[in-house]
Amino acid sequence: MREDATTGESKGSKGMSRDELLALPVAIDLDTSNRALGLGRSKGYELAKRGEYPCKVLRLGNAYRVVTADLLELLGLAA
């Protein structure tokens, strides 16, 4: 993997930094939440579909949205 010269992190690395997490908007897409939790795409969507995702998920038409405050609380970063 290549290292990003500006951040010193590997491109394509899994997970998110604390700063990235704290900069998220009020609600995020399921893929972003999966990345923050270290879940694969298929597993994340499977859990959301079964109603077993580890934090609150909103279904808006075809899309899933995750409430960022719930995600941050789950990760121990709530203010």
MOHU-V391571 format. One line per field, one symbol per residue. ss: DSSP state (2 for helix, 1 for strand, 0 for the rest). burial: b if it has 24 or more other C-alpha atoms within 12 Angstrom, else e. A space follows every 10 residues. Layout:
ss = ???
burial = ???
This chain:
ss = 0010000001 0000000222 2200001112 2222222000 2222222222 0000001111 0011111222 222200000
burial = eeeeeeeeee eeeeebeeee beeeeebbbb bbbbbbbeee eeebbeebee eebbbbbeee eeebbbbbbb bbeeeeeee
